[in-house]
Amino acid sequence: MSKFSKLGLRRVVGAGALAAVAAVGMAGIGAGGAAAAPLPNGYKNAAGVDGESIQTWRTGESALPAPSVANNGAGRAAVVSGTYRAKASAGVNGNIAVKVLIGCQVDITGLEGGLSGSITQALSPSLSGSLTIPLTPGQVAVVDVTDKDIKEGGVAAIQLDQFGINVESCGGYASARTIVKTVGAKGYNTDDGTVNGEGTYIQSTLYGKPFSLN
């Protein structure tokens, strides 16, 4: 079993993933109607060369456009619910992260994602917060929501319950989609700022269906 240790891999992978996400996200964020119905479930299995694997599920996801908190005509908002789960094969451990990809059609001087509602994790308290993300016209932003470690050969789950997304300074159509990113390996760890493990380094990204913000 070969070992690997890569300095700053998480940072490098994150930068590459952001560029790829922006390209994919722009294709899915365009003019369209409001999406108030439940969103499709999703599944992905990422396998390594030595038989390792991490499976990822997105279930029970829904998004409902809602009035903007600012109520000034230049804001867009929605509430999102869903369950995001990852299962590692024997000997494999890693991390699951839930993100939101957000874009606005016209001139944006600043994007504020007001993240409210609750984030529930097994044996963890609810979390909430807010983020301010500057965007130039035509760009999209990837907002980190939360993440959780996957124990060796185990299952990790993150549940969003009426999770609020509030976009300010958006004068046109706005859209968003969830992203579930899983990484792992046998003996996976990020000690001393490096990503370490044995065998194959597994990385998987599961995209949700775009939904509109009111």
C-alpha positions in Angstrom: 0.0 0.0 0.0 1.6 3.3 -1.1 1.5 6.3 1.2 1.1 9.9 0.2 1.6 13.2 1.9 0.9 16.4 0.1 1.6 19.8 1.5 -1.3 22.2 1.2 -3.3 19.8 -0.9 -6.6 20.9 0.7 -5.9 24.5 -0.3 -4.7 23.7 -3.8 -7.7 21.3 -4.4 -10.0 24.0 -3.0 -8.8 26.6 -5.5 -9.1 24.2 -8.4 -12.6 23.1 -7.3 -13.7 26.7 -7.1 -12.8 27.4 -10.7 -14.5 24.2 -11.8 -17.6 25.0 -9.8 -17.8 28.4 -11.2 -17.8 27.1 -14.8 -20.4 24.4 -14.0 -22.5 26.8 -11.9 -22.7 29.4 -14.6 -24.3 26.9 -17.0 -27.0 26.1 -14.4 -27.7 29.6 -13.2 -29.8 31.4 -15.8 -33.1 33.0 -16.2 -36.0 30.8 -15.1 -39.0 30.4 -12.9 -39.2 30.0 -9.2 -38.6 26.4 -7.9 -40.9 25.7 -5.0 -41.2 21.9 -5.4 -39.0 19.3 -3.9 -35.6 18.9 -5.6 -34.3 15.6 -7.0 -32.3 13.2 -4.9 -28.7 12.5 -5.8 -26.1 9.8 -5.4 -22.4 9.4 -6.4 -19.9 6.6 -5.7 -16.2 7.5 -5.9 -13.8 4.5 -6.0 -10.1 4.2 -5.6 -7.7 2.0 -7.5 -7.3 -0.3 -4.5 -11.0 -0.9 -3.9 -11.5 2.1 -1.5 -14.7 4.0 -1.9 -16.8 6.9 -0.5 -20.5 7.0 -1.4 -22.4 10.3 -1.2 -26.2 10.9 -1.0 -28.4 13.9 -1.2 -32.0 13.2 -0.1 -35.2 15.1 0.9 -33.9 18.4 -0.5 -36.3 21.2 -1.1 -36.1 25.0 -1.7 -38.8 27.6 -1.4 -38.3 31.2 -2.6 -39.0 33.6 0.2 -39.3 37.4 0.7 -35.9 39.0 1.3 -35.1 40.1 4.8 -34.2 43.6 3.6 -37.6 44.0 1.8 -36.2 46.7 -0.4 -36.6 45.2 -3.9 -32.9 44.5 -4.3 -32.7 41.3 -2.3 -33.4 37.7 -3.1 -33.9 34.8 -0.7 -34.9 31.2 -0.2 -35.1 28.5 2.5 -33.5 25.1 1.9 -33.9 21.8 3.6 -32.2 18.5 3.0 -30.1 15.6 4.2 -26.5 15.0 3.0 -24.8 11.8 3.9 -21.5 10.0 3.1 -20.4 6.4 3.8 -16.7 5.3 3.7 -15.6 1.7 2.9 -13.7 -0.3 5.4 -10.4 1.4 6.5 -11.3 4.7 4.8 -12.0 7.9 6.7 -12.3 11.5 5.5 -14.6 14.6 5.5 -18.0 15.6 4.0 -18.7 19.3 3.4 -21.9 21.1 2.3 -21.6 24.3 0.3 -24.0 26.6 -1.6 -23.2 28.0 -5.1 -25.0 31.4 -5.6 -25.2 33.7 -8.6 -27.0 36.8 -9.6 -27.9 37.9 -13.1 -27.1 41.6 -13.0 -24.8 44.2 -11.4 -23.9 43.2 -7.8 -22.0 45.6 -5.6 -21.9 43.1 -2.7 -23.5 39.8 -1.9 -24.6 39.1 1.6 -25.7 35.5 2.3 -27.6 35.7 5.5 -27.5 32.1 6.8 -30.2 31.5 9.3 -32.4 28.6 10.4 -30.7 25.5 11.9 -27.9 23.1 10.9 -28.3 19.8 12.8 -25.6 17.1 13.0 -25.6 14.0 15.1 -24.5 14.8 18.7 -23.8 18.4 17.6 -25.7 21.7 18.5 -27.5 23.8 15.9 -25.3 26.3 14.1 -26.1 29.7 12.4 -24.1 32.6 11.1 -23.8 35.2 8.3 -21.4 35.8 5.4 -20.5 38.8 3.2 -19.1 37.9 -0.2 -18.1 40.5 -2.8 -19.0 39.6 -6.4 -18.5 41.3 -9.8 -21.3 41.1 -12.4 -21.6 37.6 -14.0 -19.7 35.8 -11.3 -20.8 33.2 -8.8 -19.8 32.6 -5.2 -19.3 29.3 -3.3 -20.4 29.7 0.3 -19.2 27.1 2.9 -22.1 26.0 5.1 -20.6 23.3 7.3 -18.6 20.1 7.3 -18.1 16.9 9.3 -15.5 14.2 9.6 -16.2 10.7 8.4 -14.9 8.0 10.8 -13.1 5.0 9.5 -15.5 2.8 7.6 -18.4 5.0 9.0 -21.3 7.2 8.0 -21.5 11.0 8.5 -24.7 13.0 7.9 -25.5 16.7 7.8 -29.1 18.0 7.8 -30.3 21.4 6.9 -33.7 22.4 8.3 -35.3 25.6 6.8 -31.8 27.0 6.2 -32.1 30.6 5.0 -30.2 32.1 2.1 -30.5 35.9 1.8 -28.8 37.7 -1.1 -28.6 41.5 -1.0 -27.7 44.0 -3.7 -29.1 41.7 -6.4 -31.4 43.5 -8.9 -32.2 40.6 -11.2 -32.8 36.9 -11.3 -30.8 35.0 -8.7 -30.2 31.2 -8.4 -28.4 28.8 -6.1 -27.6 25.1 -5.8 -26.1 22.9 -3.1 -22.7 21.2 -3.4 -21.7 18.1 -1.3 -17.9 17.6 -1.4 -16.4 14.4 0.1 -12.7 13.6 0.5 -10.9 10.7 2.1 -8.4 7.8 2.0 -7.1 5.1 4.2 -5.5 6.8 7.2 -6.7 10.2 6.0 -5.5 13.1 8.1 -4.5 16.7 7.8 -1.9 16.9 10.5 0.6 19.8 10.3 -1.2 21.3 7.4 -0.6 18.4 5.0 -3.0 15.8 3.7 -1.8 12.3 4.5 -3.0 8.8 3.8 -2.4 5.5 2.0 -3.5 4.2 -1.3 -5.9 6.4 -3.4 -6.8 10.0 -2.4 -10.5 10.1 -3.1 -12.4 13.3 -3.9 -16.0 13.5 -5.0 -18.4 16.5 -5.7 -22.2 16.0 -5.9 -24.2 18.9 -7.3 -27.8 19.7 -6.5 -30.4 21.0 -9.0 -30.4 24.8 -9.3 -33.2 26.7 -7.6 -34.3 30.3 -7.8 -34.3 32.9 -5.1 -37.3 35.2 -4.9 
